[in-house]
């Protein structure tokens, strides 16, 4: 018996050793299970190795990821050249308007002056909105896929053709109504010429500028430049000149053929009949389909605001006390709209990248910021606002000098006029930049895309403020001259 007990004790020790070896040895879960069964021990839970993690795919590098790193100097260098180029385009547009105001069609159908801010404002309503929308899409990587890029380009072109045709027609109707109120009568043949001129000008200008904008944004993306900084100024530089030249040429031609009574109405009908075709093209993209359904209010309201600016221009352009009004109106309106469109596009891109519609990011959590936050905080949007505001005075000095060179002694540029003009331009841009901060935040909180809804309001407000402040500027200079100062 003692021998048997010693033998059992040795056997138990061997089993313990084998189990301890099994625990220390590596192996598969089935090997552990087999050793446990051999030792008639309790089953041990198998050690399950976690599956190897897949390497995390890196997000595509997007240029907006560096938006917080943009210094004031970098913003200024990217904006400066397009800004000056746009300003020179506006100077040329002012020269064109100053020359064509003496044409017979502008003297007989004075409502054409009412059309000028509304049609020139289309670059803010359509082309700048297109530039902001595509810049945001490019910066957030939505245009990296060639198929998506093609769909987005075609849909956006179709959209602006629909909007240009409708807004051109409505702008002409508004001009006829405002002219009828001021003159007390309506000439049907003149109204037909006005409608046809407005629709054709809006259509051709929107198509040509839209193609240019698409090329600029795709090219900027490829060379590593932020499209937000260059697309809208280039739209402004070409928009005023092209639109005014087209309006003058088309209206003059149709006025010459006004005896062919059916020509102008027929052209209106043809261009309006093309609207369903552009609607079909625009509906290819779900985003553009939404804009096509709900994006009319800002465009039409902006056109109405610009028309009141045109009414001011119509009343002052022929007054000797406001000599030079036609030259400076495109410049002051264009510079203000240009700078505020850059700011609105930048803020919109920032919101698209760092937040979701309806929710403001932490750095922009104030719903109604005061001007100190807009201009003097440490954020990148405040930094760009300061840069854009500082560009106003030197830019306008360059443009005034260019006008004086091109017009010689005809331009009424005196010291008093220069001071009043610069104060008016500075006040206009300061108001626009602050209102841009408010409107973009408001649109974003309401889950509306600021690219589609904010820029039309801002550029139209810029036209109204610019024309009004410019008229006050001429009035102040006239008072100073009367006082002999």
Residue, then its C-alpha position, 0 to 999 in steps of 0.5 A: x500500500x505505501x508503495x502504491x501511494x508513493x507511485x500515485x504521488x509521483x504520477x500526480x507530480x508528473x501530471x502537474x509538471x506536464x500541465x505547467x509545461x503546457x501553460x508555458x509553451x506557446x501553441x494553438x488553442x487546440x494544442x492547449x485543449x488537447x493537453x488539458x484533456x490528456x491531463x483530465x483537468x478542467x478545460x481552460x479557455x483558449x487564448x484567442x489572438x486578436x486579428x491583425x489590424x488593417x493599416x489605416x487608410x490615410x485621408x486624401x490630403x486636402x488643401x483646406x486642411x492647412x487653412x488654419x496655417x495660412x498667414x496674413x502674408x500668404x493670404x495677401x500674396x495669393x489675393x493681391x495679383x487677382x485683386x489688382x487684375x480684377x480692379x483693372x478690369x473694372x477700370x476698363x468697364x468704367x471706361x466702357x460705360x463712360x463712353x457708351x453713355x453717349x450712344x443713342x440707345x442709352x439716351x433714348x432708352x435710359x432704363x438701360x442704366x437701371x439694367x447695368x448694376x443688375x446685369x453686372x451683378x450677375x457675376x455675383x449672383x451666378x459666376x461668383x456663386x459658381x466659383x465659391x461652390x466649385x472652390x469648396x468642392x475642389x478644396x474638400x476633394x469632391x472634384x478629384x474623381x474625373x467622373x464626378x468632376x465632369x458631372x459637377x461641371x455640366x450641372x453647374x453650367x446648366x444651372x447658371x444658364x437657367x438662372x441667367x435667362x430667368x434673372x435677365x428677363x426679370x431684370x428687364x421687367x424691373x427696369x421697365x417698371x421702375x422707368x414707367x414709375x419715373x417717366x409715367x409711360x411705357x414704350x412697348x418697342x423700347x421695352x422689347x429691345x430692353x428685354x431682349x438685350x438683357x436676356x441675351x447679355x445675361x445668357x452669353x456672359x454667364x456661359x463665357x464666364x462660367x467656362x473661364x471659372x471652371x478652367x481657373x478652379x481646376x488649374x488652381x487646384x493642380x498648381x496648389x493655389x487655394x481657388x477661394x483666393x483667385x477664382x472670385x477676383x478673376x470672375x470680377x475682373x472679366x465679368x464687368x467688362x464682358x457684361x457691359x460690352x455685351x449690353x452696349x453692343x447688343x442693345x445698340x444693334x437691336x435698337x437699330x433694327x427696332x423697325x423689325x417689330x418681331x425681332x426682339x420678341x422672337x429672340x426673347x421667346x427663343x432664349x426662354x424656350x431653351x430653359x427646359x433643356x438647361x434644367x435637364x442638364x442641371x438635374x444630373x447632380x443631386x446638389x445642383x438639383x436642390x439649388x435649382x429648386x430652392x436657390x431662387x430667392x437670393x438671386x431674385x432678391x439680389x437682382x431687385x436690390x441691384x436694380x435700386x442701385x441702377x435707379x440711383x445711377x440712372x438719376x445721377x449719370x446725366x447730372x453735371x454735378x455727378x460728372x464721372x459717376x459712370x466711370x467710378x461706379x463699376x470700380x467701387x461696386x466691383x472692388x467691394x463685391x470682389x473682396x466680400x465674395x473672397x471672404x464669404x467663400x473662405x468662411x464657407x469653405x472653413x465651415x464645410x471642412x470643420x463642421x456640418x450644416x446646422x452646427x457652428x464649429x467651436x471657433x465660430x460659436x457666436x451666432x451674432x459676433x460683434x465687429x471686434x470678433x470679425x476683425x480683431x480675433x485670432x482666427x483665420x477668417x478674422x485674419x483674412x478680413x483684416x488683410x482684405x480691408x487693408x487692401x482697399x486703400x492702396x488698391x483704389x489709389x492704383x485704380x484712381x491713378x489708372x483712371x487719371x492716366x486713361x482719361x487725362x484731365x477729364x476725370x474729376x480726381x481732386x484731393x477732396x474727391x480722393x479723400x471722400x472716395x477712399x472713405x466711402x470705399x473703406x466704409x463700404x468694404x468694412x460694412x460688407x465684411x462684417x455683414x458677410x460674417x453674420x450672413x454666412x453664420x446665419x445661413x449655416x445655422x439654417x442648414x443652407x449652403x453659404x456658397x449658394x445663398x450668401x454671395x448674391x445678397x452680399x454683392x447686391x448690397x455692395x452695388x447698392x452701398x457703392x452707388x449710394x456712397x459714390x453719389x454722396x461722395x460727389x455731393x460732398x465734393x460739390x458742397x466743398x467746392x461751393x464753400x470755396x474750400 
